[in-house]
Amino acid sequence: MTKKEKAFFDAEGQVNLEQVVEIATALPEAIKKVPVDQLVKLMPAMQEIMAYAKEQGAVTDEDPAEGMEDEELTDEEAAAKKEAEVAEEDKPKEQFADSKAFKDAVASAVKGEVKRYAEVVTKARNFLDADYDFSGKSANRVMADALSTQSTDKFEDSELPVAFKLLRKPNTDYSHFGDAKADTGLESRITKTLEEI
C-alpha cells in the first residue's frame, strides 16, 4: 500500500471515515491552491467521485454550495438572512410596465413608427389614386399598394421597405436636369471670353 492509500485506513485495515471526512472538508481550500495543470490531472478522479455520488443519490444536480451555506452560518446570521428574505418578499415590486424606462421606450417607438408611416404616406401619394383611403392601413399595406401600381411582382413584408425605397415615377425625365436654367453672369463672361480666343 502506498502512503496515500494508508491515510484512509486505520491500524486494523478498516476504512477510517474520520480521515476521509477531514480530507473531504479540506478539499475546497486545497483545490484553490492546486496549480491548473495539476487540476487537469485530478479532474477525472473528482468527476468519477461526483458521478458515483449522484448514482447513489447522495448529491443532487443543484449547486452543492447552496446547502453548505446555511450550515456554516451561525444562528444569528441565519435568522438575519431569513429576515432579509422575508423583507424582500414583502416589498411591493415595481412592475416594468409602470416604470419610466418602459414608458420612454414605448413613446420613442410610437414616435418612430408615426414618423415612418408619415414618410410612407407622403411618398405613396405620388403613386396611388387621389381617392385612396389610407385610414386603417399599415405602412406595409400602403407600401404594397403603391408598389402594385408600378410592378406586378409580389414582395414579402421584409422586402417591402427596400422595394418601396427604390420606387420612382416612370415618367420622370432627368436628361435635361439643370440645363434649363439661365446663364449667370459668370457663365456668360466665361463663354464670351472663350469665343474671343
Sequence and secondary structure as in RCSB ss.txt:
>XXXX:A:sequence
MTKKEKAFFDAEGQVNLEQVVEIATALPEAIKKVPVDQLVKLMPAMQEIMAYAKEQGAVTDEDPAEGMEDEELTD
EEAAAKKEAEVAEEDKPKEQFADSKAFKDAVASAVKGEVKRYAEVVTKARNFLDADYDFSGKSANRVMADALSTQ
STDKFEDSELPVAFKLLRKPNTDYSHFGDAKADTGLESRITKTLEEI
>XXXX:A:secstr
  HHHHTTB TTS B HHHHHHHHHHHHHHHHHS HHHHHHHHHHHHHHHHHHHHTTSS SS HHHHHHHHHS H
HHHHHHHHHHHHHHHS    GGGSHHHHHHHHHHHHHHHHHHHHHHHHHTTTS TT   TT  HHHHHHHHHHTT
      TTTHHHHHHT   TT   TTTTTSS   HHHHHHHHHHHH 
